[in-house]
Amino acid sequence: GENVEQHPSTLSVQEGDSAVIKCTYSDSASNYFPWYKQELGKRPQLIIDIRSNVGEKKDQRIAVTLNKTAKHFSLHITETQPEDSAVYFCAASKDQGAQKLVFGQGTRLTINP
Amino acid sequence: DTAVSQTPKYLVTQMGNDKSIKCEQNLGHDTMYWYKQDSKKFLKIMFSYNNKELIINETVPNRFSPKSPDKAHLNLHINSLELGDSAVYFCASSHPSGKQFFGPGTRLTVL
Protein backbone atom coordinates (compact mmCIF):
# COMPACT_ATOMS: atom_id res chain seq x y z
CA GLY A 1 0.00 0.00 0.00
CA GLU A 2 0.85 3.67 -0.10
CA ASN A 3 3.45 5.07 2.30
CA VAL A 4 4.03 8.78 2.80
CA GLU A 5 7.16 10.14 4.46
CA GLN A 6 7.23 13.76 5.65
CA HIS A 7 10.20 15.91 6.67
CA PRO A 8 11.14 17.67 8.80
CA SER A 9 9.17 16.67 11.88
CA THR A 10 9.75 20.10 13.41
CA LEU A 11 10.60 23.39 11.75
CA SER A 12 11.27 26.75 13.33
CA VAL A 13 11.57 29.90 11.20
CA GLN A 14 11.72 33.62 11.79
CA GLU A 15 8.62 35.62 11.00
CA GLY A 16 8.79 36.83 7.43
CA ASP A 17 11.03 34.00 6.27
CA SER A 18 9.92 31.09 4.09
CA ALA A 19 9.17 27.54 5.23
CA VAL A 20 9.37 24.39 3.14
CA ILE A 21 7.98 20.98 4.08
CA LYS A 22 8.68 17.93 1.93
CA CYS A 23 6.88 14.64 1.38
CA THR A 24 7.63 11.53 -0.60
CA TYR A 25 5.15 8.85 -1.58
CA SER A 26 5.61 5.27 -2.69
CA ASP A 27 2.63 4.43 -4.92
CA SER A 28 3.08 5.80 -8.43
CA ALA A 29 -0.69 5.43 -8.96
CA SER A 30 -1.41 8.15 -6.37
CA ASN A 31 -2.79 11.21 -8.10
CA TYR A 32 -4.17 13.53 -5.43
CA PHE A 33 -2.00 15.34 -2.86
CA PRO A 34 -3.64 17.59 -0.26
CA TRP A 35 -2.04 19.53 2.57
CA TYR A 36 -3.75 20.06 5.90
CA LYS A 37 -3.07 22.51 8.69
CA GLN A 38 -3.97 21.52 12.23
CA GLU A 39 -3.88 24.06 15.03
CA LEU A 40 -3.70 22.87 18.62
CA GLY A 41 -6.91 21.14 19.64
CA LYS A 42 -8.57 21.82 16.31
CA ARG A 43 -9.55 19.82 13.25
CA PRO A 44 -7.24 19.35 10.23
CA GLN A 45 -8.12 22.01 7.66
CA LEU A 46 -7.42 21.66 3.95
CA ILE A 47 -5.18 24.53 2.86
CA ILE A 48 -4.15 23.50 -0.64
CA ASP A 49 -4.19 20.45 -2.88
CA ILE A 50 -2.71 19.38 -6.19
CA ARG A 51 -3.45 16.68 -8.72
CA SER A 52 -0.86 14.72 -10.64
CA ASN A 53 -1.61 16.46 -13.93
CA VAL A 54 -0.28 19.74 -12.48
CA GLY A 55 3.28 20.51 -11.40
CA GLU A 56 2.64 23.53 -9.23
CA LYS A 57 -0.23 25.36 -7.60
CA LYS A 58 -0.24 28.62 -5.70
CA ASP A 59 -2.71 30.31 -3.37
CA GLN A 60 -1.49 33.63 -1.99
CA ARG A 61 1.41 32.84 0.36
CA ILE A 62 1.24 29.06 0.01
CA ALA A 63 2.29 26.93 -2.92
CA VAL A 64 2.67 23.24 -3.58
CA THR A 65 5.01 21.63 -6.09
CA LEU A 66 4.83 18.05 -7.35
CA ASN A 67 7.53 15.95 -8.98
CA LYS A 68 5.82 12.78 -10.24
CA THR A 69 9.03 11.21 -11.48
CA ALA A 70 10.72 11.48 -8.12
CA LYS A 71 7.43 10.92 -6.27
CA HIS A 72 7.75 13.88 -4.01
CA PHE A 73 5.79 17.03 -3.32
CA SER A 74 6.46 20.07 -1.19
CA LEU A 75 4.61 22.83 0.61
CA HIS A 76 6.08 26.32 0.46
CA ILE A 77 4.92 29.11 2.76
CA THR A 78 6.33 32.56 2.09
CA GLU A 79 6.33 35.65 4.32
CA THR A 80 5.47 33.51 7.34
CA GLN A 81 3.33 34.97 10.10
CA PRO A 82 2.77 33.85 13.72
CA GLU A 83 -0.65 32.46 12.76
CA ASP A 84 1.09 30.01 10.42
CA SER A 85 2.30 28.14 13.52
CA ALA A 86 0.60 24.73 13.48
CA VAL A 87 1.13 21.10 12.54
CA TYR A 88 1.06 20.53 8.79
CA PHE A 89 0.21 17.19 7.21
CA CYS A 90 0.72 16.04 3.66
CA ALA A 91 -1.33 13.19 2.25
CA ALA A 92 -1.64 11.11 -0.90
CA SER A 93 -4.45 9.12 -2.45
CA LYS A 94 -5.65 7.67 -5.73
CA ASP A 95 -9.13 8.04 -7.15
CA GLN A 96 -10.92 4.81 -6.35
CA GLY A 97 -14.43 5.93 -5.52
CA ALA A 98 -13.43 7.03 -2.06
CA GLN A 99 -10.31 9.04 -1.33
CA LYS A 100 -8.28 6.87 1.00
CA LEU A 101 -5.91 9.54 2.26
CA VAL A 102 -2.59 8.26 3.56
CA PHE A 103 -1.03 10.94 5.74
CA GLY A 104 2.56 11.85 6.45
CA GLN A 105 3.74 12.03 10.03
CA GLY A 106 3.22 15.78 10.32
CA THR A 107 5.52 18.80 10.68
CA ARG A 108 5.26 21.11 13.66
CA LEU A 109 5.96 24.58 12.30
CA THR A 110 6.81 27.36 14.73
CA ILE A 111 7.08 30.96 13.57
CA ASN A 112 9.28 33.03 15.85
CA PRO A 113 8.34 36.72 16.09
CA ASP B 1 -24.11 26.25 9.56
CA THR B 2 -21.54 23.72 10.74
CA ALA B 3 -20.42 21.54 7.82
CA VAL B 4 -19.25 18.38 9.62
CA SER B 5 -20.23 17.96 13.25
CA GLN B 6 -19.48 15.28 15.82
CA THR B 7 -20.79 14.43 19.25
CA PRO B 8 -19.59 14.19 21.88
CA LYS B 9 -16.49 16.40 21.85
CA TYR B 10 -15.02 14.60 24.85
CA LEU B 11 -15.63 11.06 26.04
CA VAL B 12 -14.09 9.64 29.21
CA THR B 13 -14.94 6.07 30.06
CA GLN B 14 -13.72 2.92 31.79
CA MET B 15 -12.07 -0.04 30.13
CA GLY B 16 -14.55 -2.62 28.97
CA ASN B 17 -17.38 -0.17 28.34
CA ASP B 18 -19.16 0.32 25.00
CA LYS B 19 -19.47 3.81 23.53
CA SER B 20 -20.67 5.54 20.37
CA ILE B 21 -19.60 8.65 18.50
CA LYS B 22 -21.97 10.36 16.09
CA CYS B 23 -21.18 12.34 12.97
CA GLU B 24 -23.33 14.42 10.68
CA GLN B 25 -22.55 16.46 7.57
CA ASN B 26 -24.78 19.00 5.85
CA LEU B 27 -22.60 19.39 2.76
CA GLY B 28 -24.56 16.93 0.64
CA HIS B 29 -21.49 14.71 0.23
CA ASP B 30 -21.90 11.04 -0.60
CA THR B 31 -18.74 9.80 1.11
CA MET B 32 -17.86 9.89 4.80
CA TYR B 33 -14.87 8.65 6.78
CA TRP B 34 -13.57 7.87 10.23
CA TYR B 35 -9.96 8.65 11.09
CA LYS B 36 -8.00 7.98 14.28
CA GLN B 37 -5.33 10.41 15.49
CA ASP B 38 -3.05 8.92 18.11
CA SER B 39 -1.02 10.62 20.80
CA LYS B 40 1.82 11.25 18.34
CA LYS B 41 -0.62 13.09 16.06
CA PHE B 42 -0.51 10.39 13.40
CA LEU B 43 -3.72 10.37 11.33
CA LYS B 44 -4.91 7.04 9.99
CA ILE B 45 -8.06 6.14 8.10
CA MET B 46 -10.32 3.55 9.66
CA PHE B 47 -13.48 3.35 7.53
CA SER B 48 -15.22 4.97 4.62
CA TYR B 49 -18.85 4.84 3.53
CA ASN B 50 -20.22 5.90 0.17
CA ASN B 51 -23.96 6.47 0.14
CA LYS B 52 -24.45 4.16 3.14
CA GLU B 53 -22.22 1.42 1.73
CA LEU B 54 -18.94 0.42 3.41
CA ILE B 55 -16.13 0.82 0.89
CA ILE B 56 -12.97 1.18 2.98
CA ASN B 57 -12.33 -1.01 5.99
CA GLU B 58 -8.77 -0.78 7.19
CA THR B 59 -7.14 -3.18 9.62
CA VAL B 60 -9.24 -2.19 12.59
CA PRO B 61 -10.27 -4.49 15.47
CA ASN B 62 -13.80 -5.76 14.97
CA ARG B 63 -14.70 -4.09 18.27
CA PHE B 64 -15.10 -1.00 16.07
CA SER B 65 -18.29 -0.98 14.02
CA PRO B 66 -19.35 1.91 11.84
CA LYS B 67 -22.97 2.46 10.87
CA SER B 68 -24.43 4.81 8.30
CA PRO B 69 -28.20 5.24 8.64
CA ASP B 70 -28.22 7.68 5.71
CA LYS B 71 -25.60 9.43 3.63
CA ALA B 72 -25.49 12.43 5.94
CA HIS B 73 -24.68 10.41 9.06
CA LEU B 74 -21.88 8.06 10.01
CA ASN B 75 -21.62 6.72 13.53
CA LEU B 76 -18.86 4.74 15.20
CA HIS B 77 -19.60 2.21 17.90
CA ILE B 78 -16.77 0.77 19.97
CA ASN B 79 -17.22 -2.33 22.11
CA SER B 80 -15.12 -3.46 25.06
CA LEU B 81 -12.97 -0.33 25.13
CA GLU B 82 -9.25 -0.77 25.76
CA LEU B 83 -6.59 1.67 26.97
CA GLY B 84 -5.07 1.73 23.48
CA ASP B 85 -8.30 3.08 22.03
CA SER B 86 -7.59 6.44 23.65
CA ALA B 87 -7.17 8.89 20.78
CA VAL B 88 -8.93 11.66 18.90
CA TYR B 89 -11.43 10.33 16.38
CA PHE B 90 -12.23 12.51 13.39
CA CYS B 91 -15.13 12.16 11.04
CA ALA B 92 -14.77 13.58 7.53
CA SER B 93 -16.76 13.85 4.35
CA SER B 94 -15.60 14.38 0.81
CA HIS B 95 -16.66 16.39 -2.17
CA PRO B 96 -16.66 14.57 -5.54
CA SER B 97 -13.44 16.48 -6.34
CA GLY B 98 -11.78 14.53 -3.55
CA LYS B 99 -11.45 17.39 -1.07
CA GLN B 100 -12.06 16.05 2.44
CA PHE B 101 -13.49 18.14 5.25
CA PHE B 102 -13.02 17.10 8.84
CA GLY B 103 -15.27 17.33 11.85
CA PRO B 104 -14.06 18.87 15.14
CA GLY B 105 -12.97 15.53 16.57
CA THR B 106 -13.93 13.47 19.61
CA ARG B 107 -11.26 13.01 22.25
CA LEU B 108 -11.74 9.55 23.74
CA THR B 109 -9.99 8.74 27.00
CA VAL B 110 -10.16 5.19 28.32
CA LEU B 111 -9.25 4.80 32.00
Boltz contact constraints between the chains, C-beta under 6 A:
constraints:
  - contact:
      token1: [A, 32]
      token2: [B, 98]
      max_distance: 6.0
  - contact:
      token1: [A, 43]
      token2: [B, 102]
      max_distance: 6.0
  - contact:
      token1: [A, 43]
      token2: [B, 104]
      max_distance: 6.0
  - contact:
      token1: [A, 43]
      token2: [B, 105]
      max_distance: 6.0
  - contact:
      token1: [A, 44]
      token2: [B, 102]
      max_distance: 6.0
  - contact:
      token1: [A, 46]
      token2: [B, 99]
      max_distance: 6.0
  - contact:
      token1: [A, 97]
      token2: [B, 55]
      max_distance: 6.0
  - contact:
      token1: [A, 98]
      token2: [B, 31]
      max_distance: 6.0
  - contact:
      token1: [A, 98]
      token2: [B, 48]
      max_distance: 6.0
  - contact:
      token1: [A, 98]
      token2: [B, 50]
      max_distance: 6.0
  - contact:
      token1: [A, 98]
      token2: [B, 55]
      max_distance: 6.0
  - contact:
      token1: [A, 98]
      token2: [B, 56]
      max_distance: 6.0
  - contact:
      token1: [A, 99]
      token2: [B, 94]
      max_distance: 6.0
  - contact:
      token1: [A, 99]
      token2: [B, 98]
      max_distance: 6.0
  - contact:
      token1: [A, 100]
      token2: [B, 45]
      max_distance: 6.0
  - contact:
      token1: [A, 100]
      token2: [B, 56]
      max_distance: 6.0
  - contact:
      token1: [A, 103]
      token2: [B, 43]
      max_distance: 6.0
  - contact:
      token1: [A, 106]
      token2: [B, 41]
      max_distance: 6.0
